[in-house]
Amino acid sequence: MNIDSELQKHYAQLLGVGSPWEVKNVELKPAEKRVEIELGWQWGADAQCPECGGRCSIHDCAPERTWRHLDTMQFRTEIRARVPRADCPEHGVRTMQVPWAAPHRRLTLLFERFAVDVLLASASVNQGCKLLGIGWESAREILRRAVERGLERRQLEGLKRLAMDEKSFGRGQSYIRLLSDLELSRVLDVVE
């Protein structure tokens, strides 16, 4: 039994990655309290254009990128990969999307989901940042994207009872106006 291949299978299952992606290497760095997981593309598999979704050939690979993932025990976990670039006849050479992260993001989708839960459960954003090991700006971006996703999924049909209220915050005369759905106890809009 090859322990390395079993470890690679184990992490592939935990990450939920499958063909054409595979776990190439798992490196434990105890002195740095870090686990690095290297993912690779299985050569021979077709590429997919991120613009149109069409199948095409692989042009080359983009430089290696790193994404922050959920911690493994007390160790910070990072995913590293060189993402293939598709050669689409219609759109030209484009870097493909990866299944574990949104385009142009350095955090995995699972990490962002967990971060939202931690930030909501924390007494303050600073406390949540400390628990997650991220900075204030990262937390703000995670929350902004979560609100954006929530607004995209929001259903406004069938509203019957609405309420409007003003709340003051901070010092002085700073007010926000809230529009709420009274039946489902949810905020629909917030404006100055």
CORLINZI-V151870 format. One record per backbone hydrogen bond with DSSP energy under -0.5 kcal/mol. NH is the residue of the N-H (numbers start at 1). CO is the residue of the C=O. E is the energy in kcal/mol with one decimal. If there is no record, write none. Layout:
NH;CO;E / NH;CO;E
//
This chain:
3;1;-0.7 / 6;2;-1.9 / 7;3;-2.5 / 8;4;-2.3 / 9;5;-2.3 / 10;6;-2.4 / 11;7;-2.5 / 12;8;-2.3 / 13;9;-2.2 / 14;10;-2.3 / 15;11;-2.7 / 16;12;-1.3 / 17;12;-1.6 / 21;18;-2.6 / 22;40;-2.1 / 24;22;-0.7 / 24;38;-2.8 / 25;38;-1.5 / 27;36;-3.0 / 28;26;-0.5 / 29;27;-0.5 / 29;34;-3.2 / 30;28;-0.5 / 32;29;-0.9 / 33;29;-0.7 / 33;30;-0.7 / 34;29;-1.8 / 35;76;-2.9 / 36;27;-2.9 / 37;35;-0.5 / 37;78;-3.0 / 38;25;-3.1 / 38;36;-0.6 / 39;37;-0.6 / 39;80;-3.1 / 40;22;-2.7 / 42;20;-3.1 / 43;41;-0.9 / 44;45;-0.5 / 45;42;-1.7 / 47;56;-2.5 / 49;54;-2.8 / 53;49;-1.9 / 56;47;-2.0 / 57;87;-0.7 / 59;85;-3.4 / 60;85;-0.8 / 62;83;-3.1 / 65;81;-2.7 / 67;79;-2.6 / 68;106;-2.8 / 69;77;-3.0 / 72;75;-2.5 / 73;71;-0.7 / 75;72;-2.6 / 76;33;-2.4 / 77;69;-0.6 / 78;35;-2.7 / 79;67;-2.7 / 80;37;-3.1 / 81;65;-1.9 / 82;39;-0.5 / 83;81;-0.7 / 85;60;-3.4 / 86;84;-0.5 / 86;94;-2.7 / 87;57;-2.9 / 88;86;-0.8 / 88;92;-2.3 / 92;88;-2.1 / 94;86;-2.3 / 94;92;-0.5 / 96;84;-2.3 / 101;98;-0.8 / 105;102;-1.5 / 108;68;-2.7 / 109;100;-2.7 / 112;108;-2.4 / 113;109;-2.2 / 114;110;-2.3 / 115;111;-2.8 / 116;112;-2.1 / 117;113;-1.6 / 118;114;-2.4 / 119;115;-2.9 / 120;116;-2.4 / 121;117;-1.8 / 122;118;-1.3 / 128;124;-2.0 / 129;125;-2.8 / 130;126;-2.1 / 131;127;-2.2 / 132;128;-2.2 / 133;129;-1.9 / 134;129;-1.8 / 139;135;-2.1 / 140;136;-2.6 / 141;137;-2.2 / 142;138;-2.4 / 143;139;-2.5 / 144;140;-2.3 / 145;141;-2.4 / 146;142;-2.0 / 147;143;-2.4 / 148;144;-2.2 / 149;145;-2.5 / 150;146;-2.3 / 151;147;-2.6 / 152;148;-1.8 / 153;149;-1.4 / 154;150;-0.9 / 156;154;-0.5 / 159;156;-0.9 / 162;160;-0.5 / 163;180;-2.2 / 165;178;-2.0 / 167;176;-2.6 / 169;174;-2.1 / 174;172;-0.8 / 175;173;-0.6 / 176;167;-2.5 / 177;191;-3.6 / 178;165;-3.2 / 179;189;-2.5 / 180;163;-3.0 / 180;178;-0.5 / 181;186;-2.9 / 182;161;-2.5 / 182;180;-0.7 / 183;161;-0.6 / 185;181;-0.8 / 186;181;-1.4 / 188;179;-3.5 / 189;179;-1.6 / 191;177;-2.2
//
